[in-house]
Amino acid sequence: MDNPNDRVERLLALILLNQMKGESQRDKAVQLNLAGFSNLEIANILETNSAVIAQVLYEAKKNKVTKKANKKTSAK
């Protein structure tokens, strides 16, 4: 039987995903990552593999850094 904490975490993840209907896999993965889920857990929830999630999160982080750099450059 599942650990009760695992069930609670899974239910919270499902609630989060329900609120994000229509959002991209990238946005869902980022939010689940921010909630503390591992790449493997996110992959299981989104029915993909952890390599895809790792790449999605890497690109999201890279784009965030690029946007910050562009804002600093344009502010000068």
C-alpha positions in Angstrom: 0.0 0.0 0.0 1.2 3.5 -0.7 2.7 5.7 2.0 0.0 8.2 3.1 2.4 11.1 2.4 2.9 9.8 -1.1 -0.8 9.8 -1.7 -1.2 13.3 -0.4 1.6 14.6 -2.6 0.1 12.9 -5.6 -3.3 14.4 -4.9 -1.8 17.8 -4.5 0.0 17.3 -7.9 -3.3 16.3 -9.5 -5.0 19.4 -8.1 -2.2 21.6 -9.4 -2.4 20.0 -12.9 -6.2 20.3 -12.9 -5.8 24.1 -12.3 -3.3 24.2 -15.2 -5.6 22.6 -17.8 -4.6 23.9 -21.3 -1.1 24.9 -20.2 2.0 23.4 -21.9 3.9 20.5 -20.6 6.8 22.9 -19.9 4.7 25.1 -17.6 3.3 22.1 -15.8 6.8 20.6 -15.3 8.1 24.0 -14.0 5.3 24.3 -11.5 5.8 20.7 -10.3 9.5 21.3 -10.0 8.9 24.5 -7.9 6.6 22.4 -5.7 9.6 20.1 -5.0 8.9 17.1 -7.2 11.9 15.3 -8.7 12.4 14.9 -12.5 11.4 11.3 -12.2 8.3 12.1 -10.2 7.3 14.8 -12.7 7.9 12.4 -15.6 5.6 9.8 -14.0 2.9 12.4 -13.3 3.1 13.8 -16.9 3.5 10.4 -18.4 6.8 11.0 -20.1 10.4 10.2 -19.2 12.8 11.9 -16.9 15.2 12.9 -19.8 12.5 14.9 -21.4 11.7 16.7 -18.1 15.4 17.4 -17.5 15.6 19.0 -20.9 12.4 21.0 -20.5 13.5 22.3 -17.1 17.0 23.1 -18.4 15.6 25.1 -21.3 13.1 26.9 -19.0 15.9 27.9 -16.6 18.2 29.0 -19.6 15.4 31.1 -21.0 14.8 32.7 -17.6 18.5 33.7 -17.3 18.5 35.1 -20.9 15.4 37.2 -20.2 17.0 38.6 -17.1 20.1 39.5 -19.0 18.1 41.2 -21.7 16.2 43.2 -19.1 19.4 44.5 -17.6 20.9 45.4 -21.0 17.7 47.3 -22.1 17.5 49.1 -18.7 20.9 50.8 -19.2 
